[in-house]
Amino acid sequence: MCLALGASAAIGPGQKCWPSSSEWQQLNATIDGHLYETVPIAAPCYKNSPHYDEVACQAVENYYGDSIPRGTHYGQTYWLNWETCGDAGCALLETDPSELLYGTCTLGRLSSYYVDVGDASHISAALKFAHAHNIRISIKNTGHDFFGRSSVPNTLAIWTHNLDSIAFSSNFTAHNCPLANSQNVGELGAGVIATDAYHFFNSEGMDITGGYEESVGLAGGFAQGGGVGSFTTTHGLMADNAIEFEVVTADGEVHTINQCNEPELFWAMRGGGGGTFAVLTKYRVQVYPSLPIHTYTFTANFTGDTSDATQNVALREILTAHAENQVDWSAQLVTGQIEYFPERIAISLVLPYGDNGSKLRAASAAFAEFLNNRTDLSVSANNYTSYSDYASYLTVTSANAKVTEPSGIFSILASRLIPRTVFEAPETIDELVEGVVQGIATTRSHLNLTGTQIVSETPVSNLDKNQMSSAHPAWRNTLWHVIHVGEWVEPLEAEDQANVAEAFLQILEPLKKLSPGGGAYFNEAHYLEPDWEQTYFGSNYPRLLEAKNKYDPTHMFDCWKCVGWRGEHE
Ligand SMILES: Cc1cc2nc3c(=O)[nH]c(=O)nc-3n(C[C@H](O)[C@H](O)[C@H](O)COP(=O)(O)OP(=O)(O)OC[C@H]3O[C@@H](n4cnc5c(N)ncnc54)[C@H](O)[C@@H]3O)c2cc1C
């Protein structure tokens, strides 16, 4: 007899209780034929795969590292770490897609079956089926997750990527909740990708609080985990701007949730993480009259010896000047990202503001002069540019992202939120700079492709005093989100990968010392953080766990270091 024991005792293919093919067919019939067996994206290129197909392979090779067409396949993740598993996988070499990375094509960490969701009833049916057969569920949108939380082997996957409806209401009436009625509300199906949202809302004269890269799914893990981008400094996190969600809970019921209806679930899904509390189908969010985007771009190579980042005076002095300016920039809502590498810098200051760019010029004038006076830089770009709207600016950021973070490779992150107090004294600024420089040097000693992003897109104008959002409270006094990034294109030996992971964890120690009781943005963090409840969720964890236990008591949804995670060996 197969008992529905909950996800902790779930079973996998080949086991006695795994559903028979006729049971899968019955599920398929109840969901209008939306059930599929998973086929890895590169299967057509593997001669020993039943899906080998030269023409289809050619198409996949052409867009292997291009995240938007890549994301139209269920059988992939953005980062190969999570699509593959040890020496099992079915991937191509991103830098030369005619080369296979594995001997045979296997599912790796991809689920066995997936439901390509067309409407909420498909999700309800999938959840009921999984419950009845005691199999695990996973939820996926784009597969961008840095912890691989959207791709779990031996699961029935719910794929929300094709829920791509999008709408705008200038006068929105919330469901049974007059206090949530609002002007200018956007509605995103769970699968809408960033570029479509920016273009749609800009065509309505509006901005949405999205991110930096065009293929992230805004309503999935991004906004349920916080959601950070160029508008965060001005309008808050995307989760801060949530108005109402449509969701399917673990029991298969469909709900419209907001501040009045199931408020604890609504709060938990405003920053407490995707894949944890319920399956979201629609995200309704405050949008704002569109602003021009003003930027200051400065890119340069260091001309001196760059073999040891810790000895690079220019790197250290620019980082220090950056930190010294931060309090003032954040006060003026100047935002952006500055990337530091052992051999170069790429500065991008951004201000969404309704002027001709003069506010950004004034705010950055002293820093620009400091950069221009340096004799140890070989400058390749140094300009102020204004864009009429965010969609125009996106062409620049997405081209940049394609170079710095292409899909179809392996990656690791290590990050920390740095509080305002650190920027208020020269001594702590020095410690911060030292910690970041040491990280830049250490990461490069382990991998050839590394860089450190300092993101100042923090919600300084939304302190969330009433705790409407469940994003880590540390966000509210954060000025820098420091992210050390490492990438590689071919699988590493297990031991090498473990060494890289450990080194990336260790470089956070000086930053942790500067931010006791603080945290990291779990959508862009190190996946092995030991004290993960505090680091990813802070003081919100107990309340989030209560919501988890109330809405998902049998842990239908369980993901890596998500609220209520049952552990590595479950
Ligand atoms: C290239 C790149 C650029 C990025 N840029 C930014 C940025 O500018 N700002 C920022 O804040 N973050 C950024 N991120 C991080 C991003 O927020 C996370 O990767 C996020 O998890 C992506 O969400 P997704 O739904 O697209 O991905 P997925 O991997 O599909 O899902 C992520 C998580 O959400 C869950 N989930 C997905 N859909 C649903 C649903 N419908 N209901 C319930 N749970 C769901 C999954 O189970 C998983 O746990 C970036 C990531 C990448 C790879």
The ligand as a Tripos MOL2 file, in Angstrom:
@<TRIPOS>MOLECULE
LIG
   53    58     1     0     0
SMALL
NO_CHARGES

@<TRIPOS>ATOM
      1 C1         21.2890   36.5420  -14.8120 C.3       1 LIG1
      2 C2         20.5970   36.8220  -13.5330 C.ar      1 LIG1
      3 C3         20.3470   38.1420  -13.1510 C.ar      1 LIG1
      4 C4         19.6780   38.4080  -11.9610 C.ar      1 LIG1
      5 N1         19.4250   39.7140  -11.6270 N.ar      1 LIG1
      6 C5         18.7420   39.9860  -10.4840 C.ar      1 LIG1
      7 C6         18.4310   41.3310  -10.1270 C.ar      1 LIG1
      8 O1         18.7410   42.2800  -10.8380 O.2       1 LIG1
      9 N2         17.7620   41.5390   -8.9730 N.ar      1 LIG1
     10 C7         17.3630   40.5090   -8.1630 C.ar      1 LIG1
     11 O2         16.7100   40.7740   -7.1510 O.2       1 LIG1
     12 N3         17.6550   39.2340   -8.4710 N.ar      1 LIG1
     13 C8         18.3260   38.9590   -9.6090 C.ar      1 LIG1
     14 N4         18.6260   37.6520   -9.9200 N.ar      1 LIG1
     15 C9         18.2910   36.5900   -8.9650 C.3       1 LIG1
     16 C10        16.8540   36.1680   -9.1130 C.3       1 LIG1
     17 O3         16.0370   37.0050   -8.3280 O.3       1 LIG1
     18 C11        16.7000   34.7220   -8.6260 C.3       1 LIG1
     19 O4         17.4940   33.8850   -9.4190 O.3       1 LIG1
     20 C12        15.2680   34.2710   -8.6430 C.3       1 LIG1
     21 O5         15.1870   33.0860   -7.8680 O.3       1 LIG1
     22 C13        14.7490   34.0150  -10.0370 C.3       1 LIG1
     23 O6         13.3870   33.6870  -10.0010 O.3       1 LIG1
     24 P1         12.7420   32.8520  -11.1990 P.3       1 LIG1
     25 O7         11.3280   32.6010  -10.8330 O.co2     1 LIG1
     26 O8         13.0330   33.5530  -12.4710 O.co2     1 LIG1
     27 O9         13.6280   31.5250  -11.1680 O.3       1 LIG1
     28 P2         13.3380   29.9990  -10.8480 P.3       1 LIG1
     29 O10        14.6750   29.3780  -10.7330 O.co2     1 LIG1
     30 O11        12.4260   29.4180  -11.8340 O.co2     1 LIG1
     31 O12        12.6120   30.0060   -9.4350 O.3       1 LIG1
     32 C14        13.2420   30.5370   -8.2880 C.3       1 LIG1
     33 C15        12.4830   30.1180   -7.0170 C.3       1 LIG1
     34 O13        11.1370   30.5760   -7.0840 O.3       1 LIG1
     35 C16        10.2280   29.4850   -7.0490 C.3       1 LIG1
     36 N5          9.1410   29.7860   -7.9740 N.ar      1 LIG1
     37 C17         9.2220   30.0230   -9.3070 C.ar      1 LIG1
     38 N6          8.0010   30.2570   -9.8050 N.ar      1 LIG1
     39 C18         7.1330   30.1730   -8.7780 C.ar      1 LIG1
     40 C19         5.7270   30.3080   -8.6590 C.ar      1 LIG1
     41 N7          4.9640   30.5830   -9.7140 N.pl3     1 LIG1
     42 N8          5.1530   30.1500   -7.4390 N.ar      1 LIG1
     43 C20         5.9040   29.8580   -6.3440 C.ar      1 LIG1
     44 N9          7.2400   29.7150   -6.4110 N.ar      1 LIG1
     45 C21         7.8530   29.8770   -7.6080 C.ar      1 LIG1
     46 C22        11.0460   28.2560   -7.4270 C.3       1 LIG1
     47 O14        10.5040   27.0930   -6.8710 O.3       1 LIG1
     48 C23        12.3960   28.6100   -6.8450 C.3       1 LIG1
     49 O15        12.4040   28.3190   -5.4600 O.3       1 LIG1
     50 C24        19.2750   37.3510  -11.1190 C.ar      1 LIG1
     51 C25        19.5190   36.0240  -11.5000 C.ar      1 LIG1
     52 C26        20.1820   35.7670  -12.6860 C.ar      1 LIG1
     53 C27        20.4510   34.3470  -13.0530 C.3       1 LIG1
@<TRIPOS>BOND
     1     1     2 1
     2     2     3 ar
     3     2    52 ar
     4     3     4 ar
     5     4     5 ar
     6     4    50 ar
     7     5     6 ar
     8     6     7 ar
     9     6    13 1
    10     7     8 2
    11     7     9 ar
    12     9    10 ar
    13    10    11 2
    14    10    12 ar
    15    12    13 ar
    16    13    14 ar
    17    14    15 1
    18    14    50 ar
    19    15    16 1
    20    16    17 1
    21    16    18 1
    22    18    19 1
    23    18    20 1
    24    20    21 1
    25    20    22 1
    26    22    23 1
    27    23    24 1
    28    24    25 2
    29    24    26 1
    30    24    27 1
    31    27    28 1
    32    28    29 2
    33    28    30 1
    34    28    31 1
    35    31    32 1
    36    32    33 1
    37    33    34 1
    38    33    48 1
    39    34    35 1
    40    35    36 1
    41    35    46 1
    42    36    37 ar
    43    36    45 ar
    44    37    38 ar
    45    38    39 ar
    46    39    40 ar
    47    39    45 ar
    48    40    41 1
    49    40    42 ar
    50    42    43 ar
    51    43    44 ar
    52    44    45 ar
    53    46    47 1
    54    46    48 1
    55    48    49 1
    56    50    51 ar
    57    51    52 ar
    58    52    53 1
@<TRIPOS>SUBSTRUCTURE
     1 LIG1         1 GROUP 0 **** ****
